[in-house]
Amino acid sequence: MDSFRTNAGFVITTSIPVGNAEFVLGVNMKNPNSFVTWECKGQTDYFWGHYTDSLLKATKDLCQRAMDEILYLEQREEKAAQRNPDSGYHLEAFVKYGDSSAVIQFPTPELADVLGSIGITQPPEKVYLKAYSDIEVQLQNGGNKVSDALVRLFRDDNSLRMVNEVAKAVFHSDCRVYEWVEKNLRDDRYKSVEDVLRDAVDYGKYLKDVSHKQKKAGGREER
């Protein structure tokens, strides 16, 4: 018999995955507010809980949160697509393996496939910027100040997956995240690319939460 997934005494009964996020509905009939919706990461981290005593309200809230996330992701992609890919909003690496080579522009959803096309069987998280064995990697300046500053922060033991995640968080996100990171880079507030990634992701979540609260406030005004 499969064990139930629980959090804080609530049994998770419904789950809606959207992109890299997941939205869940939990039930605990012993709690005065018997229903809750959370955003969840990795089935272990639950945050932004919305509690209610109504199953109907919780179900509507779950669906609304999932739809808000879909709209957020669509708007983010539209804004990213409006940027000229040749304008410097990316990072670039030259990767050589044996007699084969490739130029990879980050972020890309096809990183593993590109590496595989030149014979590299290691996953992206095992391919490091420092040359190991016979894989040569050269991270190149992207063409603008943000890209150049990021390149300087990468270390030899950072992997190509880390390059991809940082580029995705900074360049293919809300334009306000890019501007936030740009300002902090200019003020020399980051000591590593891990700091950049953490800050970009956290600021993106903050903006999303503010957007959700504004939409809820607008909905109450309409009623």
Secondary structure as the mmCIF struct_conf table of DSSP 4:
data_model
#
loop_
_struct_conf.conf_type_id
_struct_conf.id
_struct_conf.beg_label_comp_id
_struct_conf.beg_label_asym_id
_struct_conf.beg_label_seq_id
_struct_conf.end_label_comp_id
_struct_conf.end_label_asym_id
_struct_conf.end_label_seq_id
HELX_LH_PP_P HELX_LH_PP_P1 ASP A 2 ARG A 5
STRN STRN1 THR A 6 ASN A 7
TURN_TY1_P TURN_TY1_P1 ALA A 8 GLY A 9
STRN STRN2 PHE A 10 VAL A 18
TURN_TY1_P TURN_TY1_P2 GLY A 19 ASN A 20
STRN STRN3 ALA A 21 VAL A 27
TURN_TY1_P TURN_TY1_P3 MET A 29 LYS A 30
BEND BEND1 ASN A 31 ASN A 33
STRN STRN4 PHE A 35 LYS A 41
TURN_TY1_P TURN_TY1_P4 GLY A 42 THR A 44
STRN STRN5 ASP A 45 THR A 52
BEND BEND2 ASP A 53 ASP A 53
HELX_RH_AL_P HELX_RH_AL_P1 LEU A 55 GLN A 82
BEND BEND3 ARG A 83 ARG A 83
TURN_TY1_P TURN_TY1_P5 PRO A 85 GLY A 88
BEND BEND4 HIS A 90 HIS A 90
STRN STRN6 LEU A 91 TYR A 97
TURN_TY1_P TURN_TY1_P6 GLY A 98 ASP A 99
STRN STRN7 SER A 100 PHE A 106
BEND BEND5 PRO A 107 PRO A 107
TURN_TY1_P TURN_TY1_P7 PRO A 109 GLU A 110
HELX_RH_AL_P HELX_RH_AL_P2 LEU A 111 SER A 117
TURN_TY1_P TURN_TY1_P8 ILE A 118 GLY A 119
BEND BEND6 GLN A 122 GLN A 122
HELX_RH_3T_P HELX_RH_3T_P1 PRO A 124 LYS A 126
STRN STRN8 TYR A 128 TYR A 128
BEND BEND7 LEU A 129 LYS A 130
STRN STRN9 TYR A 132 TYR A 132
TURN_TY1_P TURN_TY1_P9 SER A 133 ASP A 134
STRN STRN10 ILE A 135 GLN A 140
BEND BEND8 GLY A 143 ASN A 144
HELX_RH_AL_P HELX_RH_AL_P3 LYS A 145 LEU A 153
TURN_TY1_P TURN_TY1_P10 ASP A 156 ASP A 157
STRN STRN11 SER A 159 SER A 159
HELX_RH_AL_P HELX_RH_AL_P4 LEU A 160 PHE A 171
BEND BEND9 HIS A 172 SER A 173
HELX_RH_AL_P HELX_RH_AL_P5 CYS A 175 ARG A 186
TURN_TY1_P TURN_TY1_P11 ASP A 187 ASP A 188
BEND BEND10 LYS A 191 SER A 192
HELX_RH_AL_P HELX_RH_AL_P6 VAL A 193 GLU A 222
#
